[in-house]
């Protein structure tokens, strides 16, 4: 016996075919004129509803929004064109296709109907087969348009989800989890990028290296939980003290932070460093085990260059030397050095 191959259902191989929507609303003062058309539509599987005037039509659309509206070109009490304009302005029916049915003798009637948003104009006396085909065509187009809108909405939702996931991933890659500053990886990339910009524009770039004084003693005295809270408060002060998003604060390692200051000369960098020290003092975090103060303090090294013959590593090494000089001189202070001068 030959081996039977598994089969898949049609829905797995092909998209769902067009299925006739539910409701067609006919708005006509004399429904008997279109009785044959409505009966033919019902035979095809549509549900039809009839309104003799605009008020009834609005009630019907509010109860069950129709999939298509057949509108008599001569409603009597209100211009059919004004009513069609109202339908196109209403949220429930603005996307619903409207087909006018009117006498062929009415000059420019079809042009006016298109101007107020109708999709077609069918002349009387009705050619039944032609009328059914045109109605079916517009219903199919409306169905496909709704399907496309749903697909576009799904696509937009997928794009938003992807962007949110991408943003979350970037945070994981570039942000230090404890302090919410940039991490070492992002610092290295940003310093190199801004260094190249400084080379191109022949402008200054500065770097501040910060170290929390006697932080090991702080952890030993108050515990690592308090130590983490201390770093979080310090990082918040650092980020509040600089220009965002131009300047980047990064956790360089442990209790050490680095601040990249693009387009900033040495005087400007020293101004930022002094502001940071003032703001750290305002925190008044007790540090009974510190050798330089009763409160938590920072030592800072500041280096500035014009990115010509030097490299970003040289700027980093210079700022680091200045930091260790500040620590050797008793901590809680700022030491600085200008690495290079601008070309004449």
N, C-alpha and C positions, 0 to 999 in steps of 0.2 A: 504494500500500500504506500503510495507516495506521501512524503512528509507534508503536513499541512502548515502553511506559512501563516503567522499571525496577521490579522487584518486590523486596520485602524478605522475609526468611524470617520464619516465625511467631515465632521467638525474639526477633526485633528489635522486634516489635509488642506482644507479650504476655509476661508472666512465665511461667517454666516451670510447666506444670501439675503437680498432685500425681502423684508416681510411687510405686508400691507399694514400701515398704522391703523389706529382705531377709529377716529372720529372725524367726520366731515360736517362742518356747519354751513347750512345754506341760509342766507339772509335775503328774503324775497317777500314783497307785499302780497304776491299771489303765488303761493307754492305750487299750485296746480300746473303752472307753466313749466316746472322742472320735475314734476312727479316721475316721469318716465326715466329721467336721468338719475334721480335718487334711487329708484328701484333697481336700476342697473348697477349702481354702485354697491347696494346692499347684496346683490347677487354675487358680486366680486369679493365680498367679505368685509366691506366697510360698514361702520355704524354711522347713520346719518341723523342729524338733528336739524330742526327748522326753526328759524326766528322770523317773525313777520315785520319786525322793526328793530331799530338800533338798541332800544332798551332791553328787549328780549335777548338780542344777540350778546350784549354785555353780561347779562345774567348767565347765559349758557357758557360763555368763555371763562367766567369766574368759577363756575361749578366744575366743568371738565374742559380744560384748554384743548381746542381742536387741533388736528394735524393739518387742516386746510380749510379755508373759508371761501365759499362761492357767494359772491356779492352781486346782487341785482344793481345794474347801473342806474336805475331810477327808483329810489326808495321813497320818494314823495316828501315825507316830513323833514328829512335832512339830506343834504347832498351826499351821495354815495362816496364822493371823493373826499369830503370832509370826514366822513366816518372811517374811511380807509386810513386817512392821515392819523385819526385818533388811535386806530388799532396798531399802527406802526409806532406810535409813541408810548404804548402801554407795555410794561415789562412782560406780561403774560402772552402777548400776541405780536410783539415786534418782530419776531423771527418766523411767524406763521405765514406761509404763502397765501396770498389773496388773489383769487381769479375773478375778474369782472365778467358778468354775463349781460349783454345788451344788444340793442338793435344795430344792425350794420349801417342803418341810415344815419346814425348819430355821428356827425362829422367831428373828427379829432377826439372822439371819446376814448379810443384806445391809448392815444398819446397822453391824455390827462390821467388815465388810470396808472400808467407806468410812472408818471411824475409823482404820484402820491405813494408809490411803493408796491403796486400790484405786480405780479409776475406774469400775468397773461390777461388777454381779453378774448372771450369766446362770443362769436356773433350768433344771434338768432336769425332765422330758425336753426336749431341745433342739428348738426350732423352728429348723431349719437356716438358712432365709432370714433370719430375724430375727437369729440369732447372727452370721452373716456380715456383715450390715449394721452391727450394733453394733461388731463388731471393726474393720471398715473405717472407721467413723466415728472411733473412738478413734485408729487409726493415722494418719488424715488430720489430726486435731487435734494429735497428737504431732509429725507432720512439719511442720505449720505453726508450731508453737511453736518447734521447733528452727530453722526458717528465720527466725523473728522474732528469736530470740536471736542468730543470726549477723548479722542486719542491725543489731541494736542494738550488737553488738560492733564492727562496721564503723563505725557512726555514732560510737561512743565514741572509736575510734581516730582518726577524722577530726577530731573535736572536739579531742582531745589534740594532734594535729598542728597544727591551726589555732592553738591556744593557744601552742604552742611557737614557731610562726612569728610570732605576734603579739608574744610576749615578745622574740624576736630583733629584730623591727622596732623595738620600743620602745627596745631597747638602742642600736640604730643611730641612732635619732632623739634620744635623751635623754642618751647617755653619750659622754664624750670618749674617743676610741679610745686615745690614748696613756696617759692617767693613770687611766682607769676611774672618774673622778669624773663628776658631772653636767656637761653642757655648758652653754654660754651660753643656749641656747634654754630648757632646762629651768630654769635659774636664774631667768630673767625670769618664767616662769610661777609658779614656787614662791614667789618673793618676793611677787608680787602676791597669790597665794592666802593666804599666811600673814599678809600685811598686813591683808587683809579680815577674817580670823579675829580678829586683834588688835583691830580696830575693834569687832567684834561683842562680844567678851568683855571689852573694855576692859583688855587686858593689854599687857605690854611686848613689844617685838621688837627684836632687835639684829642687826647685820651687821658682819662682820670682813672687811676687804680686806687680802690678803697679797701681797707682791711679793718675789721672790727677789733679794737684793742682788747687784748687779754681775753679772747673769747673762750679759750679752753678753760680758763679759770671760771668764767661765767657758767659754762655747762657743768663743771664740777660742783659749783656752789648751788645753783638753782635747778639743775636737771636739764635733760635734753628737750623736754617738752617746752619749758620756758625758753630754752635756747632757740627752738624753732620759732616761737612767737616773737622773740626778739628780732630774728632775721627777717621775719615777715613785716614787722613794723618799720625796720630800717629800709627794706626794699621799697616799701610804699613811700617813704620820705624821699628816697632817691628819685623815684619816678615822678613825684610831684614837683621836684626841684628843677627839672630840666624841660627843654622844649619838646613837645610831642607833636608829630611822630618823628621829627628830624633826629633827635638824640636818642640813642638806645642804651638802656641800662641792662647789663647782663650779670648773672651770677657766674663768676669766673671759676669758682671752686671753694667749697667749704664756706668760710665767713668772708670771702674776698669777692668784691664786685668790680666790674669795669664799665666805664661810661664812654661811649664814642660820641664826640662832638664835631660833626662835619661843619665846614665853613666857619670855624671858630679859632681865633688866634689865642696866644698864651694869656693875654690879659682877660679875654672873655672866659677862658677855661678856669682861671683863678677866681673869677667872680662867681662862677657856678660852684666851685669847690667851697668857697667861703659861705655861700648860701646853704649848701648841704650841711656844713658843720653847725651853722646856726640852727637849722631845722632839727638836726639830731639832738642838739642840746635841749631844744624845746620839748622833746619826747620825755626827758628826765627819767630814763630807765635806770633804776638802781643797780649798781655794780660794786658790791662791797669788797670783792676780791681783786679789783683793778689796781694796778700799780701807778696809774696816772690820774685817776679821777674817781669820785664817788658815783659817777654815772657812766653809762655806756658812751664811748667816744669812737671816732674814726681817725685813722692815719691815712693820708692821701698823697699819692704821687701824681704829678701833672706833667705831661710832655706835649709839646706842640711842634709841628713841622709844616713845610710847604710842599711835601711830596715830590721832590725833584730827584736828587741822587740817592735818597734813602729808600728804605723799604718799610712796609707796615710792621715787620718783625722788629726793626730798629726802634720804631716808635713805641712798641710794646715793651721792649727791653729797657728803654729809657724811662718810661713811666714806672716800670717795676723797680728800677734802681732808685728813683726818687722816693717811691713808697718805702723801701727799706731804709733809706736815709732818714725819713721822717720817724720811723720806728726806732732807729738807733739814737736819734736825738731826743728821745723821751716820749714818743707817741703823741696822739691827739694834736697833730699839726699837719701842715701842708708843705711839701717840698716840690719844686718845679724846675724845669729845664727846657730851653728852646733848642730844639734839635737842629733846625736850619732856618735861614733867613730867606725872604723872597728874593728872586733874581732882580737885579737893578733894571 
